[in-house]
Structures are given as structure tokens and as C-alpha cells.
């Protein structure tokens, strides 16, 4: 395997980082190992290894309303 000498600096919300690191620890991966897996999957897929779509107009409207604190609120996903 080639030497791993490239460095990546990433900015991410601390709460997201903490939650993801807990998940990665449970599956036995470090953050660095997980990023390596992700990069290799991108390489194999020759693109993002999952579907990325532009939200539909209705969804974009709901996202905007939610960010403004408006729209319907629910206590559960049921």
C-alpha cells in the first residue's frame, strides 16, 4: 500500500462529529479510516457512492419554512 501522506482539513459541526465518531468507534473504524473508505468508494464508483438529488420545489419550500421556524411541527415521525 502506498504511503498515506496527503492531509485533509474539514470543517464540520461539533455535534455531528461527536455522533459520527461514536458510530465509527462501534464499528471499529477511526475517522481517518472512514474517510479513506469513503474516498475509495468514490474512486470505485467514479462519483459520489450514493444518490444526490436537488430537492423538489415542495421540499425546498418546506426546508425554507422550517429554517425560519415556520411550518408544521410534529412530536413523532408516526
C-alpha angles and dihedrals in degrees: 000000000000121000113272103229105140116101127207124198115201131183114214137159109272093230092054091048092051094049093046093047089053091052092046091050089053091055093043100251132125119221089253092052091049092051089050090052090049093049091049091050089051089051093049094045092041086225142032106326094227136047115279115188139175107246118249118256093259091051093047089052091051091049091051092048091048092051088053090051093251133116133059120328125205133192094214142011092248 
